[in-house]
């Protein structure tokens, strides 16, 4: 059974284009069908349908279909820390 934080992280990883289902399985022990089931349970119906359309057939979500040119699980600009000066409200 996953904790709330772990469920949130799995959902986030499932939405990310470059995070393959195999990475979720390694980290959380959930297979692709289990991730789909989790997404169906946790998301609103329309949101789940949008996610399924987005993920279905996407090569980057499956390591075996992924191009060898894709070596990172996120883009270079993702997770950058914002400057302290820019984030302060004035």
C-alpha angles and dihedrals in degrees: 000000000000123000118236092258092050092050090051091050093048090051090049091049091047090055093050111097096215099044108096123215087242090065090054089050092051094048101036106016093240119137121215093264089050091051089050090050091049092049091049091052098044103038131067113259096254092045091051091050090050091050093048091051090049096048100038109104094358106146095206092062092065122055092209091057096039121110114247087235090072105082103150131069094216138027120267094250095049119107095015115157113240120233113266090231093055095047097052116098114232 
